[in-house]
Amino acid sequence: MRKEIRLSGSGGQGVITAGIILARAASIYDNVNSIQSQSYGPEARGGASKAEVIISDSEINYPKVESPNLLMALTQEALDKYATDLQPDAVIIVDPLLVQNTPDKYKVYNIPVMDSAQSVFGSSLGANIISLGALNRIYNAVSDDALKRAVADSIPKAVEANIKALEVGRELAERVL
């Protein structure tokens, strides 16, 4: 088993944090190999950013995602920039509020991450955790328990809110499956 995942969006949306949490869930709680890398533009906030995670039950010899199985894109700019090297059977998860033009050749799931964060939490905070919940329901990257534990460890001051955000993401994904 080898999963190559690319999380992308705009600087400040929390995709780097989401990638770190996903890799932690895999390696610490599911006890499989994982590696996480990140990249963001010089503008930090507002520019395209990405986090990449490889999860594997065997040794990971090269630390970069070469051909993702899954792309989560929270902005149109991120989708346009980071969807160039996907596997032919890749899955794409987008926020339809911020991404209107998606490629026809992939399975695309529209998950209203930003609207949901706003309606549940009153701000965009938690959108990255909502997206992790949706991603994991759609793609089964890690076990649900591992993801919950990694979220709790990574953001200890807001455990209840972030566990709720995971559940919101799972529920949103259930609606499109």
N, C-alpha and C positions, 0 to 999 in steps of 0.2 A: 504494500500500500504506500503510495506517495501522493500527497496533495500539495499542489502549488497554488497559493492564494495571494491575490493582490487586492489590497484595500486602498481606495483612492478617494480624494476629495480636495477640498480647499484647506489651506493652512488655517488652523484654529478649529476645525471640525472634529478633531480627536481621532483621526484615523491612525496616527502613530501609536497612541495609547491603546486603541483597539487591537492593533497588531501585536503589541507587547503582551496584552492580556491573552490573546488567542495562543501565542507561542507558549506562554506560561502554563495555560490550561493543558496543552498537549504534553509538554515535557515534565512538569511537576506532578500533575494529577492523573493524567492518562498514561504516564510512564512510557511515552514513545519519543523518538527523536524529533526535535524541532529547531528551527533557526529563524531568526527574524532580522530583517534589514529595513532601512528606511531612507527616504529621499524627499527633500522638499526644496522649493525654489528659494532664491536669496531674499525674497520678500517675506518669507515665513508666514505671515497672516495674509490670506487672500490668494496666494499663488497655489498652483497644483502641488499636491503632496501625495506620497504613497508609502505604504508599509507592505512588505512582502513577508509571507510566512510559508515555510516548507515544513510539512509534517510527514514523517516517514517511520515505518517500523523497521527500516534498515538504515545503515549508515548514510549520512548526507555528505557527499564528497565535494560538492560545490555549493557555496552559500547563497547564490542568487537564483531567483525565480527566472527560468528561461522561457517557459511556455505555460502560463497559468491555466488551471482547470476552472478557476472561479475568479471573477472580477467584481468587486463592489465599487461602484462609482457614484459618489454623492453630488457631483457636478458634471455639467456637459464638458467642460474643459478637461476634467480628469478622465472621462470616458474617451474623448477624442485622443488624448495623449497616451493613455495606458492600455488601450484595447487593440494594439497593433500586432501583438504576438501571442494571442490566445490559442489554446488547443482547439481543433475543429469542433469538439463536442463541449466546449466551455459553457459555463453558466454565467450570466451577468445579472447582478442585482443593482437596480438604480432607484433613485428617489425621483418620481415623476414630476415633482414640483420644480426640480432643478435640472432634469435631464429629459429632453423631449425627443431627441433624435438618436435612436438606437439601431445597431446593425441587425439586419434581418436574418443573418445566418446563424445566430446563437439563440439559445433559450434565454429570454429576458424576463425577469420578475420585477414588477413595479411595486415598491414598498414605500409608502408615504412616511418616511422617517422624520423629516423636519416638521411636518404638520402634526404628527403624533407627539413628538417631543413638546411642541408648543401647547397642544391641547391637554396633555397629561401633566406636564411639569411647568408650564407657563413660560418656557424659554427653550432655546435649542440645546441647552445642557442635557446631556443624556442621549442625544441623537446617536452618538457613536456606539453606545451600549445597546440601544434599540436595534441598530443595524447588526451588531454581533448576534443578538438573539434571533433575528430574522435569518441571517447568514447560516447560523448553526442549524436552524430548523430545516432550511432548504437543502443544505449541503452536508450536514452531519460531519463537520470538521473534527469535533471533539465530543466527548460525552457531556450531557447537560450538567451533570454534577461537577465535572472538572471546570466547566465554564463559570458556573456560579461561584465555586471556590476561588478561582483565579480573579474574578471581579471583586470579591470580598477582600482578598489579600491586596489587590492593587489599589483599591480606593476605599480604605477602611473608614473614612469619615462619612461616607454616604452609602453604606452597604444596602440598607432597605430600599432606598430610591433606585439604586442601580440594579438590584435584583428585580424590582418592579419593571425597570426599563428592559431587562432581558425578556421578561414575560410579555411585555407589550410587543416586542419584536417577534417573538414566537407566534403570538396571536395574529399579527399582521401577515406573517408568512403562511399560516394556516389558511387564511382567506384566499390566497392565490395558488395554493397547491391542489 
